[in-house]
Amino acid sequence: GNSVTQMEGPVTLSEEAFLTINCTYTATGYPSLFWYVQYPGEGLQLLLKATKADDKGSNKGFEATYRKETTSFHLEKGSVQVSDSAVYFCALSEGAGNMLTFGGGTRLMVKP
Amino acid sequence: DVKVTQSSRYLVKRTGEKVFLECVQDMDHENMFWYRQDPGLGLRLIYFSYDVKMKEKGDIPEGYSVSREKKERFSLILESASTNQTSMYLCASSLTESGANVLTFGAGSRLTVL
């Protein structure tokens, strides 16, 4: 079956540091890939997505590139802010009904 | 903006009680979902629905049931709550667009079963 593996957190960075959160997936076909973010006390929000190989999703300074050859969708940001502190979930969608499969989540903490 | 509203943010129930978690969305989405969120396990799908009166089991349906009598409302029911159902419950809805199922989530309902 499908699965998503994320790096375990928490990830603690200083403001303006470079961020990478690794995500790899297992799927039988050609999934769509997503990053969702959950700010404290809130539900998940879509951060970015990519629907085919080599697509780059981007939003709010975050980027992720769909790498089919390495089955990866790593999240990056060049300069993090305190307001980026949240839990980040990688997810994939494939097959009938386009059901989403989520990774375990990675907590990011950014210190001033 | 699409809104998904979960009626209860925090609930405390006793073992054996029947629990209803309500979810309402206001953008005429066909698809609705219930997930539970536990530390280190991410989100796990309990049940989903593609249409009124339609329901499908997700990955962990045991101990839960659902009801979708109206398009905008999707209820999660715990017939007899147990302590291992203490968790954060997230409702979501979606339209299928561009071949990718983009979900809009509610703020969550944190359930504690004593």
Chai-1 contact restraints between the chains, C-beta under 6 A:
chainA,res_idxA,chainB,res_idxB,connection_type,confidence,min_distance_angstrom,max_distance_angstrom,comment,restraint_id
A,S32,B,A100,contact,1.0,0.0,6.0,A-B,restraint_1
A,E42,B,A107,contact,1.0,0.0,6.0,A-B,restraint_2
A,G43,B,L90,contact,1.0,0.0,6.0,A-B,restraint_3
A,G43,B,F105,contact,1.0,0.0,6.0,A-B,restraint_4
A,G43,B,G106,contact,1.0,0.0,6.0,A-B,restraint_5
A,G43,B,A107,contact,1.0,0.0,6.0,A-B,restraint_6
A,G43,B,G108,contact,1.0,0.0,6.0,A-B,restraint_7
A,L44,B,F105,contact,1.0,0.0,6.0,A-B,restraint_8
A,L46,B,V102,contact,1.0,0.0,6.0,A-B,restraint_9
A,K49,B,A100,contact,1.0,0.0,6.0,A-B,restraint_10
A,T51,B,G99,contact,1.0,0.0,6.0,A-B,restraint_11
A,T51,B,A100,contact,1.0,0.0,6.0,A-B,restraint_12
A,S93,B,A100,contact,1.0,0.0,6.0,A-B,restraint_13
A,S93,B,N101,contact,1.0,0.0,6.0,A-B,restraint_14
A,N98,B,T96,contact,1.0,0.0,6.0,A-B,restraint_15
A,N98,B,N101,contact,1.0,0.0,6.0,A-B,restraint_16
A,F102,B,G42,contact,1.0,0.0,6.0,A-B,restraint_17
A,F102,B,L43,contact,1.0,0.0,6.0,A-B,restraint_18
A,G103,B,G42,contact,1.0,0.0,6.0,A-B,restraint_19
A,G104,B,G40,contact,1.0,0.0,6.0,A-B,restraint_20
A,G104,B,G42,contact,1.0,0.0,6.0,A-B,restraint_21
A,G105,B,G42,contact,1.0,0.0,6.0,A-B,restraint_22
